[in-house]
Amino acid sequence: MLMLRDDQAPKVGASLSQSKRRKISIIFARLPCFEYWKLQFRNKKFLQLLKSGEIFRVKQEKGLVKPYVILHSGAGSNWEMFDKDFKTFQRLPKVSSSDYCFFLSDKETICVGTQLIIIGREIEGIVYNADAKSWTMINVMHKARKFSSGCFLRGKFYVLGGRDENDKHLTCGESYDETTNSWELIPDMLKDMTFITPSQSPPLIAVVDDNLYMLETSLNELRKLGVVPVSANTTFGLGTAFKSMGDRLQVVGSSHSWHRKGIVYSCRPSPDVEEQHWEELKYWCSGAKLTQFIHNCCVVFA
């Protein structure tokens, strides 16, 4: 635990000089995000420092960012943030919107920097420029689609699968070129994917080391890489979270046991082996309860 001496801490009413802000930010950058809520109770200057984002910028500069999993797995608008080993957690504030999309599962999540963005009913495609801190409208894709999946792979953003305006499953994908603001249609990216019902989940995909992995929900398998230890097939992939965490894959979902509890597994994937070695995260943090159905899941590095 890192602590400031009384002569290091800013007094109430005093302003922080740029050099002192930097020094204090370097100290707190070494603490996990779960400790930051305590800063607001020390004095207003610490609270202002936290809100400024300076601590998170220092964490990025020093290579101190760590992955955190943000889950929405219960009723209402409650969200919880876990560390990568699910040993520590924090309940996030409730979403203030009255839009029913944010209280059901009809929404998507994405993390931009340290911000969690929750998207309800959207019509147009927009892209966020972190440097300019602005949103820009982008050109439409070749295929109108809903319930698709997206990933960033080898320098490009890809959209895969989904359903068209006639509710027909799409096997094509598209890649976005930000320099030309245009999309390239890629046929048959999901030609081997099994479609059982119109209501099955969007493609469950994740990227590790520039390799794209897809969870075949009908078989509980990674495509050509072995069985996944969750019951994704019983709900056609709905309620299962499949994400990358640095150099590892993580899957959160329902167990195979009769009482269907929520479980978390992790593995270090390799395209060179036929069966991946999955490790169950058994030692849960006290007070956290994971349901068997995950509405939304997102990974943030902070």
N, C-alpha and C positions, 0 to 999 in steps of 0.2 A: 504493500500500500504506500503510495506517494503522498506526502503531506507538506503543506506550506507552513513555514514558521509565521508567527504573528506579524513579524516585520516584513514578510514577503507578501502577505495578503493585502489587497487594496482596502482602504477604509471607506465606510459609507460616506458618500458625498464627494469623494476624491475621484478624479478622472485618471484613466489608465493611459500612460504614455505608450507610444507605438512600440518602444523597446520592451517595456514591461508586459504589454499584451502578448508580444512574441514569446517572451520567456515563460509566462504563465501557460500559454497555449502549448508549448513544448512539453511542459510538465504534465498537463492534463491529457495530452495526446496519447500518453502511455497507459491511460486507464481505459477499461472497457466501457462501451456506451451505456451499459446498465447503471453506471455510477454517476452519470451526468445530471440526472434529475435532482441530485442533492445540491448541485451548485446554486440553484435558484434560492435556496434557503440561507445561503451565506450572506450575500448582499446583492444589491441591484447591479453592481458592476460585473459580478460574475455571471449573472443572468444575461446581461447585455452581451458579454463575451461569448456565451454559449449560443445566443441567437444570431450572432454575427457570422457564424460559420468558420471563424478563424481556426478553431480547434480541429475541425474536420479537414481544412486545407493543409494544416501541418501534418496530420495523420497521413494524408496522401503523399506529401513531400518526403516524409521519413519512411515510407513503406510500412506504416503501422496499421493499415486498414485490415479489418477482419470481416468474414462473411457472417451475416445474420439471416435467419429464416423468419419471414413474417407470414403468419397463417390466419385465415378466417375459417374456423371450423365449427362454430356454434351458431345459435340463433341470434337474431338482432344484428347490430353493427359492431360487435366486439372483435378486436384484432389483438393478436399476441405476437411478440417478437422473442425468438429463441437464439441462443448461440449455436454454433455449428454442431456441437455435441449434445444439444438439448439438455444441458445441465443447469442453465440459468434462463429465466424468462422474465418478461415484463409485459403487463397489459397496456395496450395503447389507448389513447382517448377515443371515445366513440365518434363516429362520423356524424357531423352536424347536419348533413343534408336530409331533407324530408322526402327526397325522391325514393320511391319504393325499390328502385334498382339497387340501392345501396344496402337494403335490408334483406334482399333475397340473393340468389346466386347469379343474377343477370348483370354481371359486371366483369371487367378485366382489370388486372393490376400490372404495373410496371414500375421499376425503380430507376430514377434518373439521379445520379449522384447519391445524396443521402435523403432524397425525397421519395416518398411512396405516393404514386399517382393512381387513383382509383377512377376508372372510366365507366360511366353508365351507358346510356343510350347515345350513340354517336353516329353521325351520318357521313361526314367528310373525313378524309385522311389528313392528319397534320403531323409535323415532325418538330421536335424541340432542339434548338441549337443552344448547347450549354454555354458556349463562349459568348454569344450575343444575347443570351437569356431571352429568347423570343421563340414564338411558334410560327411556323410557315406552312401554308397549304401546299400539298403535293399533288401531282397528277394522279388520275385514277388508274387502277390496274387494268390489265387486259380482260380479266375475268372478275365480274362482280361476285363476291363471296362473303359468307358469314361463318362463324364457328371455325375459323382457320387458326393456325398456329404460326408464330414467328420466332426467328432466331438470328443472331449475328454470327456469321461464319466466314472466315478468311477474308475479312475486310468488307463484306457486303451484308445487307439485311435481306433476309429471305422470309417470304410468306408461303406456307405450305397447306395444301388441302382445303378443307372447309366444304360448304355446300353453296350451290348457286341459287338464283332466284326461284328455281323450280324445286328446290330442296333436294337436288341430286348431288351426290358426293363427287367432289373434284379430286383427281389424282395429280393434277398439275401444280406447279409452284411458280413463284415469280421472285426475281431479285431486283432490288432497288439501287439505281445508280444516282448518288446524290449530286454528282457534277453535272449531269444532264437532266436531273429531275424526271427520270423515266424508269419504266419497268421492263424487264426482259422476261418473257414467258418461257418457262421450262417444263416441257411435257413429261408426263409419266414419272414424276419424282416419287410418287406414292403408288406406283402401279401394282406392287405386291401387297399392299395393305388390304386387310380383310374388312369389308363393310357388312355388318350384321343388321343394324337397325338405323333408321334416320335420326334417332335420338341419341346415338352414341357420342362420346366426347370428341372434341377436336383432337388432332394428332398430338400424342404425348411425346415431345422431343426435347433433347438437351444436347449441348455442345461441350465437349471436353477435349482440350489439345487439338482444336480444329478438326475434330471428328464428330460427325452427327450421329446421335443415337436415338432410336425410336422404340417406344414400348408398344409391342403388339398386344393390345388389350384383350383380344379374343382368346389369346393363348397364354397370357401372363408372361410373355417372353420379350427380351430385347431381340430385335431383328437379327437372327443368325448368331446370337451371342449368349443364348441360354435363358433359363427361367428366372423370373423376377418374383421375390417372396411376398407378394401381396395379391389380394383377390380382386384385381382390376376387372376381370371378366364378368363378375357377378353384376356389375353396374355399368357394363360397356364402357369402362374407363372413367365414368363420372365419379367425382369424389376422390380421385387419386392424383397426388401431386408428384411430378417427375421433373427434377431440376438438377442443374450442375452447380457444384460448390467448389470453385477452384479446379483442382485436378481430380475431383471425385463426382460421382453421380449419387443422388439421394432420392429415395422414393418414400412417400408417406401415404399410407392408405389403410385398408382393412386387412386384418390377419385372416389366415385360413382356418383358425380355430372356430368352434361352434358359437362362442359368445361375441365374435366379430369385434374385437377391440382395435383401437387405432395403434399402428406401429410405424417405426421409422427404420429404414435400412440404408446403408451406405456402402459403396464399393469404389475401388480404383480401377476404372475400366481399361481394357486393352483390346484392340481389334484383332490381336494375334492369338487370342485364346478362345476356345469354344464355349467355355463356361466361366462366368464371372464369379468372384468370391464376394458374397454379400455379408456384411456385418450388421447385426441388429444393435441399435442404440437402446440398451436396456435400463440405464440408470437415469431415470427422469428427475427433473427438478421438482422440488416439493411445491405443491399448490397448483401445478399445471395439469390439466386434463384434456387429453386429445381424443376427439370423437372419431368414429370410423369413417366419416365423410368429410372431406376437405373441400370447402367451397372455393377458396382462393389461396394461392401460395406465391410468394415472391422472395427473391434473394437480393439483399442489399449489402454492399461493401462499405463499411464505415469505421 
